Amino acid sequence: MDDKKVAIKMVVDGKERDVSFEELALSNNLALEAIVRLMVEKKLIQPTELLEMMEKVKKERYRSPEPPKA
C-alpha cells in the first residue's frame, strides 16, 4: 500500500487485503449517511432532531475537562 497506515487487514475471497485508515473512515461515513437517510425516509427521526442531538453530543464530548476533586 502507498505509505498509508494500515487500519485493519481483511480476508476477502481468500485473499488478504490491507485497509487504510482513510478507506475505513470513508466506509464508516458512507454507512452512517445511509443509516441516517433511511431513518429520515422512514420517518423514524426528523432532520432537526438529528442536528439537535449532534449538538448535544458535541457539547458533552468536547467540554472542558473538570478539575480533579480534592
KETORTOR-325438 format. One line per field, with one value per residue: residue number from 1; residue in one letter; x, y, z of N, C-alpha, C in turn. Coordinates in nm, 4 decimals, m for minus. Layout:
// KETORTOR-325438
n <- NUM / ...
res <- a / ...
n_x <- X / ...
n_y <- Y / ...
n_z <- Z / ...
ca_x <- X / ...
ca_y <- Y / ...
ca_z <- Z / ...
c_x <- X / ...
c_y <- Y / ...
c_z <- Z / ...
//
This chain:
// KETORTOR-325438
n <- 1 / 2 / 3 / 4 / 5 / 6 / 7 / 8 / 9 / 10 / 11 / 12 / 13 / 14 / 15 / 16 / 17 / 18 / 19 / 20 / 21 / 22 / 23 / 24 / 25 / 26 / 27 / 28 / 29 / 30 / 31 / 32 / 33 / 34 / 35 / 36 / 37 / 38 / 39 / 40 / 41 / 42 / 43 / 44 / 45 / 46 / 47 / 48 / 49 / 50 / 51 / 52 / 53 / 54 / 55 / 56 / 57 / 58 / 59 / 60 / 61 / 62 / 63 / 64 / 65 / 66 / 67 / 68 / 69 / 70
res <- m / d / d / k / k / v / a / i / k / m / v / v / d / g / k / e / r / d / v / s / f / e / e / l / a / l / s / n / n / l / a / l / e / a / i / v / r / l / m / v / e / k / k / l / i / q / p / t / e / l / l / e / m / m / e / k / v / k / k / e / r / y / r / s / p / e / p / p / k / a
n_x <- 0.0846 / 0.0484 / 0.2421 / 0.0448 / m0.1055 / m0.1954 / m0.5098 / m0.6719 / m0.6558 / m0.8034 / m0.9689 / m1.0721 / m1.2488 / m1.0568 / m0.8203 / m0.5786 / m0.6194 / m0.5103 / m0.6496 / m0.6735 / m0.6624 / m0.7918 / m0.9614 / m1.1199 / m1.2409 / m1.3898 / m1.5637 / m1.7056 / m1.8265 / m1.9940 / m2.1668 / m2.2879 / m2.4175 / m2.6012 / m2.7603 / m2.8720 / m3.0155 / m3.2048 / m3.3440 / m3.4587 / m3.6100 / m3.7916 / m3.9277 / m3.8526 / m3.6937 / m3.6598 / m3.4879 / m3.4151 / m3.4189 / m3.2018 / m2.9904 / m3.0088 / m2.9476 / m2.6892 / m2.5597 / m2.5942 / m2.4464 / m2.1952 / m2.1441 / m2.1334 / m1.9202 / m1.7019 / m1.6457 / m1.4851 / m1.2266 / m1.3007 / m1.1781 / m0.9666 / m1.1202 / m1.0772
n_y <- m0.1175 / 0.2315 / 0.3936 / 0.4338 / 0.4176 / 0.1104 / 0.0171 / m0.2054 / m0.5557 / m0.7472 / m1.0452 / m1.1337 / m1.3275 / m1.5261 / m1.3866 / m1.1775 / m0.8426 / m0.5113 / m0.2453 / 0.0954 / 0.3706 / 0.5877 / 0.4692 / 0.3171 / 0.5173 / 0.6479 / 0.4409 / 0.4041 / 0.6566 / 0.6543 / 0.4436 / 0.5455 / 0.7726 / 0.6455 / 0.5072 / 0.7218 / 0.8522 / 0.6509 / 0.6365 / 0.8920 / 0.8886 / 0.6842 / 0.8094 / 0.7881 / 0.9558 / 1.3141 / 1.5483 / 1.7813 / 1.6921 / 1.5196 / 1.7003 / 1.8536 / 1.6585 / 1.5939 / 1.8325 / 1.8328 / 1.6015 / 1.6826 / 1.8975 / 1.7574 / 1.5814 / 1.7402 / 1.9150 / 2.1292 / 1.9850 / 1.8680 / 2.0007 / 1.8082 / 1.6518 / 1.7487
n_z <- 0.0000 / m0.0654 / 0.1292 / 0.3220 / 0.6406 / 0.7802 / 0.8823 / 0.9332 / 0.8568 / 0.6094 / 0.5004 / 0.1941 / m0.0222 / 0.0150 / m0.0109 / 0.1390 / 0.2422 / 0.2844 / 0.4681 / 0.4663 / 0.7049 / 0.5949 / 0.4020 / 0.5738 / 0.7296 / 0.5305 / 0.4544 / 0.6959 / 0.7118 / 0.4830 / 0.5500 / 0.7828 / 0.6793 / 0.5075 / 0.6935 / 0.8405 / 0.6361 / 0.5737 / 0.8176 / 0.8307 / 0.5944 / 0.6548 / 0.8442 / 1.1121 / 1.2502 / 1.2639 / 1.0573 / 1.1994 / 1.4639 / 1.4614 / 1.4134 / 1.6476 / 1.8411 / 1.7625 / 1.8239 / 2.1011 / 2.1731 / 2.0847 / 2.2601 / 2.5037 / 2.4596 / 2.3879 / 2.5954 / 2.8402 / 3.0375 / 3.3646 / 3.6722 / 3.8932 / 4.1786 / 4.5161
ca_x <- 0.0000 / 0.1320 / 0.2760 / m0.0720 / m0.1090 / m0.2955 / m0.6015 / m0.7086 / m0.6310 / m0.9243 / m0.9572 / m1.1868 / m1.2328 / m0.9329 / m0.7036 / m0.5607 / m0.6210 / m0.4888 / m0.7452 / m0.6128 / m0.7495 / m0.8730 / m1.0669 / m1.2079 / m1.3190 / m1.4858 / m1.6635 / m1.7894 / m1.9045 / m2.0983 / m2.2642 / m2.3623 / m2.5079 / m2.7093 / m2.8491 / m2.9461 / m3.1130 / m3.3136 / m3.4230 / m3.5388 / m3.7050 / m3.8944 / m3.9874 / m3.8172 / m3.6390 / m3.6652 / m3.3531 / m3.3877 / m3.3871 / m3.0650 / m2.8995 / m3.0114 / m2.8747 / m2.5475 / m2.5111 / m2.5885 / m2.3322 / m2.0750 / m2.1224 / m2.0941 / m1.7927 / m1.5931 / m1.6460 / m1.3561 / m1.2113 / m1.3283 / m1.0595 / m0.9794 / m1.1813 / m0.9800
ca_y <- 0.0000 / 0.3505 / 0.4687 / 0.4593 / 0.3325 / 0.0047 / 0.0173 / m0.3452 / m0.6491 / m0.8243 / m1.1548 / m1.1314 / m1.4335 / m1.5975 / m1.3001 / m1.0774 / m0.7060 / m0.4051 / m0.1348 / 0.2139 / 0.4497 / 0.6706 / 0.3831 / 0.2799 / 0.6363 / 0.6693 / 0.3362 / 0.4372 / 0.7744 / 0.6127 / 0.3632 / 0.6344 / 0.8530 / 0.5588 / 0.4817 / 0.8449 / 0.8728 / 0.5549 / 0.6742 / 1.0096 / 0.8435 / 0.6040 / 0.8998 / 0.7487 / 1.0785 / 1.4348 / 1.6046 / 1.8784 / 1.6137 / 1.4714 / 1.8138 / 1.8875 / 1.5551 / 1.6099 / 1.9466 / 1.7871 / 1.5100 / 1.7647 / 1.9710 / 1.6600 / 1.5191 / 1.8363 / 2.0155 / 2.1445 / 1.8851 / 1.9167 / 1.9890 / 1.6943 / 1.6827 / 1.7382
ca_z <- 0.0000 / m0.0848 / 0.2503 / 0.4055 / 0.7595 / 0.7726 / 0.9965 / 0.9555 / 0.7467 / 0.5832 / 0.4059 / 0.1035 / m0.1222 / 0.0408 / m0.0286 / 0.2436 / 0.1909 / 0.3825 / 0.4602 / 0.5274 / 0.7916 / 0.5059 / 0.3471 / 0.6837 / 0.7639 / 0.4227 / 0.4659 / 0.8114 / 0.6768 / 0.3899 / 0.6240 / 0.8715 / 0.5966 / 0.4609 / 0.8080 / 0.8692 / 0.5279 / 0.5921 / 0.9350 / 0.7929 / 0.4926 / 0.7208 / 0.9440 / 1.2481 / 1.3079 / 1.1829 / 1.0433 / 1.3073 / 1.5833 / 1.4442 / 1.4338 / 1.7906 / 1.9140 / 1.7293 / 1.9022 / 2.2400 / 2.1860 / 2.0684 / 2.3861 / 2.6056 / 2.4264 / 2.3729 / 2.7027 / 2.9102 / 3.1430 / 3.5009 / 3.7576 / 3.9871 / 4.3094 / 4.6252
c_x <- 0.0894 / 0.1514 / 0.1554 / m0.0653 / m0.2236 / m0.3788 / m0.6387 / m0.6659 / m0.7572 / m0.8900 / m1.0860 / m1.1597 / m1.0984 / m0.8063 / m0.6982 / m0.5523 / m0.5994 / m0.5912 / m0.6846 / m0.7135 / m0.8426 / m0.9893 / m1.1680 / m1.2976 / m1.4256 / m1.5981 / m1.7598 / m1.8805 / m2.0200 / m2.2072 / m2.3505 / m2.4614 / m2.6260 / m2.8096 / m2.9341 / m3.0522 / m3.2319 / m3.4036 / m3.5116 / m3.6472 / m3.8206 / m3.9635 / m3.9671 / m3.7576 / m3.6633 / m3.5236 / m3.3179 / m3.3529 / m3.2433 / m2.9654 / m2.8931 / m2.9315 / m2.7254 / m2.4863 / m2.4968 / m2.4665 / m2.2012 / m2.0420 / m2.0766 / m1.9520 / m1.6761 / m1.5961 / m1.5078 / m1.3459 / m1.2369 / m1.2035 / m1.0774 / m1.0369 / m1.0804 / m1.0247
c_y <- 0.1241 / 0.4319 / 0.5045 / 0.3658 / 0.2332 / 0.0064 / m0.1257 / m0.4276 / m0.7334 / m0.9400 / m1.1569 / m1.2327 / m1.5045 / m1.5151 / m1.1959 / m0.9393 / m0.6087 / m0.2950 / m0.0175 / 0.2841 / 0.5360 / 0.5901 / 0.3445 / 0.3967 / 0.6621 / 0.5665 / 0.3642 / 0.5553 / 0.7382 / 0.5329 / 0.4505 / 0.7195 / 0.7694 / 0.5320 / 0.6043 / 0.8691 / 0.7782 / 0.5946 / 0.7952 / 0.9683 / 0.7658 / 0.6810 / 0.8522 / 0.8662 / 1.1930 / 1.4893 / 1.7028 / 1.8061 / 1.5640 / 1.5835 / 1.8548 / 1.7862 / 1.5634 / 1.7239 / 1.9079 / 1.6984 / 1.5874 / 1.8394 / 1.8768 / 1.6100 / 1.6171 / 1.9470 / 2.0224 / 2.0388 / 1.9469 / 1.9021 / 1.8714 / 1.7388 / 1.6572 / 1.6424
c_z <- 0.0000 / 0.0425 / 0.3367 / 0.5248 / 0.7464 / 0.9002 / 1.0339 / 0.8347 / 0.7332 / 0.4911 / 0.3256 / m0.0070 / m0.1083 / 0.0232 / 0.0817 / 0.1799 / 0.3047 / 0.3593 / 0.5354 / 0.6191 / 0.7065 / 0.4481 / 0.4542 / 0.7233 / 0.6575 / 0.4308 / 0.5812 / 0.7800 / 0.5837 / 0.4612 / 0.7140 / 0.7930 / 0.5479 / 0.5733 / 0.8388 / 0.7623 / 0.5415 / 0.7088 / 0.9062 / 0.6937 / 0.5545 / 0.8334 / 1.0874 / 1.3236 / 1.2106 / 1.1711 / 1.1547 / 1.4378 / 1.5780 / 1.4717 / 1.5807 / 1.8724 / 1.8858 / 1.8099 / 2.0493 / 2.2634 / 2.1760 / 2.1976 / 2.4971 / 2.5833 / 2.4288 / 2.4778 / 2.7662 / 3.0180 / 3.2795 / 3.5844 / 3.8549 / 4.1200 / 4.4189 / 4.7321
//
